[in-house]
Amino acid sequence: MKLTFIGAAHEVTGSCHYLEACGKHILVDYGMEQGAIAFENAPLPVQESMIDYVLLTHAHVDHSGMLPLLYARGFRGQVLMTDASADLCSIMLRDCAHIQMQEAEWKNRKAKRHAGMEAAEPVYTMEDAEGVIRRIVPCHYDTVIDLCEGIRIRFTDIGHLLGSSSIEVWLEEEGAQKKLVFSGDIGNKDQPLIRDPQKTEEADYVIMESTYGDRIHAAQRPDYVKELTRILNETFARGGNVVIPSFAVGRTQEMLYFLRKIKAERLVTNFPDFPVYVDSPLAVEATGIFHKNVYNCFDEEAMELVQKGINPIQFPGLHLTITSEESKMINFDETPKVILSASGMCEAGRIRHHLKHNLWRPECTILFVGYQAAGTLGRAIVDGIQEVKLFGETITIRADIRQLAGMSGHADKNGLLEWIGGFKKKPERVFIVHGEEQVCESFRSCLEREYGFSAYAPYSGTRFDLRTNTCEYEAAPAPYQKKHRKASDVFERLMAAGQRLLNVIRKNEGGANKDLAKFADQINSLCEKWDRD
């Protein structure tokens, strides 16, 4: 029973933990790193083809976004997640692959214009995304699942995103029994649409996030409808657009919830029938998935509307744009409007086109409604940068830059403390992850000094023996070194395929001689074809 910390260790993205127990190799999350990266992640302790299971806490790409790469490198196990997460991942991972392939294509076009630039390969392809999606096993909330001999799991609603969960893992090996709880991202209470986070009562070890472990949300929840109404009235009076960089999954649907209420009550007095554009194919698909999971995931307030026959995220004047042509036409229409577009941190996607058309206009408002990670374009704009470069053009920022303060899908420090306080008995140890370096240490110290927990904030590569509650290897922080992905990285895929072949050979030990001989002949034929000697 060993637990190794790989990603989101003293960082807030790239979540990944490796669990070895009962002869199985298990990952909990396999996320993409985003924004500024502080530390190098340790490599997986085993080849990707050796991983038997991935347990996914939720569909956000900083927890799921590298699953296609896992598949590309030989993983053929099962990926278990909640039903709603399975629906979301089926669109989000394809979207990630599309972005990877687009970026590689753009870099290669640029390389043709500049001598000496090397060709680029996407981190993974659509084929890889499709492959790992086929490995997904949807699971119901609150159902104990026998994963394999000695291991059981259960997903519990953690209120961060549609389908998000904490994951309980029961281990029994050689007479020893231990229970782990992976918090995933703990949700903020009283969010629109989705339920509050549910607590868990028992655990030997807890692996919990600390994103906002050093701050408190406003004592009184802001009146988002009132604040949004004020911004809309002011902007439309100037004849401008309200452009909202919004995460396609979760935050976009929450904004639609507020906008429906504003329109229903005709709160925008000078232009009550204003149009709203959701300009993100991913957001449009995700909105459909929210509709599908109404009865499994929505909170009481949203369900009251549903029971009255009211769709809580749909209203007159809502336009869902799919094609690039439809997207381009939005900025040719001079009617004041709301534009919701991804990505939420302005790093990619159609939002960058809308920024190019609206950032320079003083009558417009750019409204940020989510966390902006350090190193992202969104963070730079929020911090007051005077100009940005978009599509080769320098844009002077004259638009009104606003934020809806306190709008977060993450629990604050009090919310985190409330969740960990739900355990009837203090765990043997609490591991603090998914927080920036100072936040991890601050929250760890708080748990130990003020609440009497045994807490530890590991760096990537740290390995714990769960049977003895001892640290087998304590990794030191390794500062991140930027790497340039080259076309030669395709060779890594070939090496991964070779490792997978070796694993398949080992699994066939003891098989019928006739079958093994046929397998050997097939391998030898392949070698004959490709042997360069």
N, C-alpha and C positions, 0 to 999 in steps of 0.2 A: 504494500500500500504506500505509494509514493506520489507526491504532488509537486509538480514543477511549474513555476511561474514563467510564462513566455512573453506575453504582451500586456499592454495597459498596466505596466508595473512602474509607478511614479510618472505615468502619463495617462491621458484621458481617451486615447483611441488605440485601435489595434488589439482589442481584447482577445486573450488566448491563455488557457491553462491546460496543462497536460497531466492526466491522471493515469497511473499504472496500477492495476489491481486485478486479482483473480485471472491472471494471464492475459488480460486485455489492455489495449492501448486506447485511451479515450481523450478527446479534446473537448473542452467546454469553450465554445465560441472559436472563431478563427477570423478575426476582423482586420479591416484595412486601416492603416495609419493615415491620418489626415492632418493638414496644417503643419505647424512647426513640430519637428520630432527632436526630442531631447536625448534619448538614449537608444543604443543598439539593442534589438531584441536577440536573445539567444536563439540558436537554431533548435528545431524540434529534436528531442532526444532520440527519436527513431525515424526511419524513412517514412515518407508520407503513405506509401503503400502498406505499411504495417499498422496504420491507424484502423481500429475496428469500428469505432463510433465517434460521432460528433454530437454533442448536446448543445443546442442553440438556445440562448436566453431570449433573443428577439431579433427582428429582421434588420435593424439599422446596420448600415454597411461597416461601421467601426466594430461590429460584432460578427457580421456574416460575410463581409465583402471579399475575403480571400478564399472562400470555399471553392470557387472554380479553379484557383491555382492548386489547391490541394488535390482536386480531381486530375488536373493536368499532370501532376507529379506522381500519379499512380493510386490515389485513394479510391477504394471501391467499397467502403463500408456503408453504414447507414447514418443518416443525419436526422436526428429526432428533434422535433419542435412542436409547438402548439398548432392547432388547426389554422388559426388566423395567421400565424407566422409563416406557415407553409404557403398560404395564399399569397402573402406579401413577398416572400422570397422568390416565388416563381416569376414575379415581374421585376423585382429589384435587382436580382443577380443578372438577368438578361440586360437590364439597363446599364449595369456596371460594365458588362462585357462590351456593350455597344460603345460606351464612352472610351474604354481602353483601346478599342480598335480604331475609333475616330482619331484619338490623340496620336496613335502610331502612324496613321495615314497622313495626318497633318505634319508630323515631324519628318516623314519621308519626303513629302512634297517640298518641304523647306530644305532638306538635305540635297535635293537635286539642284537647288539654286545656289548652294554654297559648297564649294569644293572642300573635301576633307571631312565633311560631316558623315558619321556612320549611320547606316540604316537602323531603324528602330523596330522592335517587335512589341506587340501588345503584351501586357502582363499575363493576360489569358484571353481566350477567344470565346465566341458565342457557343462553339461546340463544347468547350469546357463548362460553361454555365449550364447548358442543356444537360450535360452529363451529370453534374452534381445535383441538379433539380430532380433528376430521376431517382436519386438516392434518398430523397426526403421521405420521412415517415411521419405523417401528422399524428398528433397525440391530443387527447382531451385534457382540459384542466382537471386537477384534483383526482386523477386516476393513477393508482400505483401500477407501474409497468415493470414486469420481469425482463430486464434487459438481457441477461445471460445468467449462468450459474454464479451465484454469489453477489449479484448486483441488481438492485431495484432503483427505480427513479420515479419522481413525481414532479409535474409542473404546476406552479401556483401563480395566480394572477398578481403581478407586481405593479400594475397601474402606470407604466411608463409609456407604452405604445400599444396599439391594438395587437393583441396576442403576446405581449411581453410577459415574462415569467421569471420567478426565481426557481431554482431546480434543487430538489432534495435528492441526494444520492446515498443509498444504504449499501455498505460493503461488508461482506463476510468472507474471510479468508483464513484458513488454517486455524479456526477457532476464535479468531479475533473479529470483533464487530465495531465498525465506526460509521458515523453518519456525517456527511458533508452537506452544507447548504451554500449554493452559489446565488448571491442576491440578484445577479444581473443589474440592470439600471433601475433603481428604486424610484417610483413615480411620485410626482407632486400630488398632494391631496386636492380634492375639489376641482379637478380639471373638467372642462367640458367633454362630453361624449363618453369617456372611458371611466371605469371604476377606480376607486381608491386602492392603493396597494394592500394586499393581504399579508398577514404575519404568519410566521412559522414558530412552533413552540419548542422544538427540541433539535439540538445538533451538537456533535462533538467539535466540529470545525465549521467556521463560517468564513466565506470568502466574499467580502462586500465592497461595493463601490464607494467612492468618496468625492465625487465630482464637485459638489458644493459643501464639502465637509468643513469649510472655514467661514461660511457666510449664512445669513438668515434672510429669507425672503421677507418682504414687507409684512408687518404685524397684521395689517388689514389687507385682505386680498384686493388688488386694484380693480376698479370697475372698468373692465376692458371694453365693454360696449360703449360706455360714456366717453372714454378716451379716444377710441377709434372713431366715434361719431364726430368728435371735435376736430380731429385731423381731417376727416373727409369734408366736413363743412368748410374749413379754412382753405383746403387745397382746391376744392371745386370752385370756391368763390374767386380764386385767382385764375381759374381756367386750366388748372394743371391736372396731371395724373398722380394717383397714389400707387407707387410700385412697391410690391412687397416680396422681397426675396424670402422664399418659404420652403421648408423641407417638404418634399412631395408627399411623404407619408407621415401623417400625424398632425403636424402644424397647419398644413393647408386645410385639412378637414375642420380643425378647430376654428380657423379664420372664417370658413364658410358658415360655421355655426353662429358666430357673432354677426356676420353680415346678413344672414337670414333674419335675425332678430331686428337689426337696424332697419332693414327694408320693410319687414312686416309692420313695424311700429312707425314707419315713415319719419325716422329721426333726422335724416339729412334734409333739412327744410328747403334749401335752395335747389336741390336736384334729387328728389326722392327716388326717381327711377333710374339711377345711375347704373351703367353696365359693369359687370364683373367678369373678367377673363381669367380662367385657370389655364395657363399656357405651359403645360407640361404633360406629355403623354403618360408619364409615370404617375403623376398626381391624379390624372383622370382615371386610370386603371385602379389606383389605390382607393379612390373614392368609391368605386364600385365594390371593392372588397369590404370597405366599411359598411356599405349597405347589406352585404351578404352576412356579416357577423353581428348584426344588430342585437340579436337575442342572447348571444354568448358573451359580449364584451361591453355593451353600452351601460352607462350608469342610470340611476333612477330618473334624473331630470330629462335626459334624452329619451328614455323609454316612455315618459308621460306624453311627449310630443308624438312619438310613434303610435301610441295607443289612441291618440286623437286623429290619426290619419295624416299627420304632418311629417314630412321628411325634414329632419333637423339640419340637413346640409344641402338643401336644394331650394331654389326660389326663382321667381321671374327675373329675367335680365342676366341670368348666369350663362356664360358661354364657355364651352369646353373645347379648346383648340388642340387639334391632333397634328395636322400636317405643318410643314415648315412654311408653306404658302399662307396658311391661316395665321400663323404666328407673325409673319412679316406684315400682314395687313393691319394688325393691331396698332402699330405706330404710324400708319398712314391715316388713321381715323383721328380727327382732332377733337372728338367728343371727350370731355373729362371722364375718366374711368378708373377702376381698380384693376391692377394687373398682378396676379399671384403667379410667380414663376420660380422654378428651381434652377440651381441649387441654393439652399438656404444660406450658405456661406459665400456665395458668388464665385465659387471656384470653377464651375463648369456649367454647361447647359444654356438654355435660352435666356436666363436672367441677365447674362452678360450683354446680350443684344439690347434688352430693354434698358439696361444701365447706360449703354452707349447713346441711346436716343433720348434719355430723360435726365441723366445726371447734370447736364450743362444748362438745364432749363430752371430758372429760379422759381417759376410758378409750380413746379412739381415737388412731390415729397417722396423720399425713399424711406420706407418704414421697415425697420428690422424687428423681427418678432421671435428670434431664437438666439441661442448661444453662438458666438462668433469666435472660433478657435484662433489662438495666436498664429500668425503667419498666413492667414487667409485674407483675400481681398475684402471680404465683409468686415473683418476686424479692422483693417486699415482705414476703411471709409468711416466706420463708427468712431475710430480714434482721431479723426479730423484731418486725414490726408487731403491736400489741396487739389491734386490731380491724379488721374490714373491712366494707364495705357490699356486700351481695349482694341483688339484686332488691328494692331499696328498704329492706332491713332491715339494721340494724347488728348484726354478729355478733362477740362477744368470743371471742378465740382461746384455748381451754383445752386443745386436743388437743396431743399430743406431736408436734413438728415434727422430722423427720429427713431426712437425705440419704444416699444411697449414694455415698460419696466416690469420686471418680476415674472414675465411670461416664460415659464420653464416647465419642461416635462420631467425634470429631475427634482427629487426631494432636496430641501436645504438641510443644514446641520441638524435642526430640530427634528425634521422628518426622518433622517438617518438614525438619530438616537431613538426615536419612537419605534422604528422598525426593529433595531437590534434589542431594544428593551422588551420586545414581545416574547423573547425566549424565556421559558419558565426557569431554566437553570443556565448559568453562564457557561458558554462553550469552553472547551479546553484552550482554544486559541481562536482569535479573530484576525484574519489576514486582510489588510487594507490595500485595495487596488483601485485602478480607474480614477486617478486624481493626479493633478500636477504635483511636482515634488514637494513643495512646501505644504500643500494641502494634505497630502498623505501623512506627512509627519505630524502636522497639527492635529488631525483627527485621531491618529494613533495615540498621541500623547493625551488627548482629551479622554479617550476611552479608558486608558490605563489609570491616569491620575484622578479623574473625577468620577469614574464609574466602576473602577475595579476590574476591568477586563484584562486578560492577557492578550495584547495586540501586537502585531508585527506588520511592517510595511516592506515587503520584499522587492528587490531589484530583479530584473529579468535574468533567468538562469538559476535562481535560488531553488533548492530542492529540499522537501521535508519528508521525513518518515512519519507516516500517520499512525502507525502502530505504537511508536514510542514517543510521539510528540517531540521529536528532535530534528534540528536542522542538519541535514547531511552535507549540504554545500551552501554557503552564503555568498552569493554573487556580489561583486562590486559594481558600481555604476559604470557603464561603458558609453562615453559620449558618442553621439551619432555621427557617422561619416557618410556624406552624401555619395550615392553611387549612380552611375549612368548605365541604364539598361541598354544592352547592345543586341544586335541580331544574333550574335554567337550564343546568347542565352538559350536559344532553341536547343543547343547541345544538352542543356540541363534537362530538358524534357526527354531526350533520348536516354540519358543516364537514369532518369526516374523510371522510364519504361523497362530498362534493364533490371533495376532493383525489384520492380514489380514481378518481372518474370522469375527472378530467383525466389521470391516469396511464394509464387504459385507452384514452383517446383517443390519447395519444401512441404507445402500443404498436400501435395500428391504422394508423399512418402507412404509406402505401404499399399499403394494402389495395385491394380492388376497388372502383371508384367506386360500383357498385350497392349494395354492402354499407355503404359509408360514408354514402351518402345515406339509407339506411334507418335507420342509427344516428342520424344528425342529426335525422331526423324524429321518432324516439322521444324524443330529448332535448328537442326543441322542444315536443312534446306535454306532456311532464312540466312544462316551464316554464310553459306556458299554464295548467295546472291550479293551480300554486302561486304564480304571480306575483301579488303583493299590490297592484301599482300600478293 
